[in-house]
């Protein structure tokens, strides 16, 4: 008989596999057609599970789209984290590269493309505006850890400030992409870098 911890780990791994499979299926369908034309039944059939399984895991169609949106937040964190690792000592380059790579991926994401195409989709728009709390909290927590456990070595309080600002600003660009001639990643790096540079300078003085 497996120990309870082993059983719980297995259940959690199975649940994560299910969520990944469902969100991958949702992405495939979004490439084929607009979000407004996709039902939970479509996603269940593409994944090979029942609609009840989707309801049990995500609660509703909105819960499913929110889970997908969390992937976008994770994508932002992953890009910035990788840029921090790849640009040791160069705060501006880290911000510029991380944000630029996120914008490229976001622009190509089928859910974002669905949001920006055709008539306004209030359910998707709310995910990154009025109902963006879960995305902001999730991405801020992850990105704050990246600033703490890297060459930046910011305190938890400092990391939370910069992480929250970056996440909030970056996500705001999704429904309103930068206009022609605007280099948003460069502008954000100019805006946010002095805060981190001040942290680094203070550490040297001390």
TALINMO-V548455 format. One record per pair of residues at least 12 apart in sequence whose C-alpha atoms are under 8 Angstrom apart, sorted by sequence separation. I is the first residue (numbers start at 1). J is the second residue. If there is no record, write none. Layout:
[[I:J] [I:J]]
This chain:
[[83:95] [144:156] [147:159] [29:43] [40:54] [80:94] [83:97] [84:98] [145:159] [80:95] [83:98] [144:159] [82:98] [143:159] [144:160] [147:163] [26:43] [80:97] [81:98] [25:43] [79:97] [80:98] [144:162] [79:98] [80:99] [141:160] [144:163] [79:99] [140:160] [143:163] [144:164] [22:43] [25:46] [40:61] [22:44] [25:47] [39:61] [76:98] [79:101] [141:163] [76:99] [79:102] [140:163] [139:163] [140:164] [22:47] [139:164] [21:47] [76:102] [166:192] [75:102] [140:167] [136:164] [139:167] [162:192] [136:167] [136:168] [162:195] [72:106] [162:196] [19:57] [23:64] [128:171] [129:172] [23:67] [128:172] [152:196] [23:68] [154:199] [152:200] [125:175] [69:127] [65:124] [116:175] [115:175] [62:123] [66:127] [73:135] [77:139] [81:143] [89:151] [112:174] [73:136] [76:139] [80:143] [88:151] [89:152] [112:175] [70:135] [73:138] [74:139] [77:142] [81:146] [85:150] [69:135] [73:139] [77:143] [84:150] [107:174] [70:138] [106:174] [99:170] [35:111] [31:110] [35:114] [30:110] [34:114] [30:111] [27:110] [27:111] [30:114] [100:184] [100:185] [99:185] [97:185] [96:185] [95:185] [96:186] [76:167] [96:188] [95:188] [96:189] [73:167] [95:189] [93:189] [92:189] [95:192] [73:171] [91:189] [92:190] [95:193] [92:193] [91:193] [91:196] [91:197]]
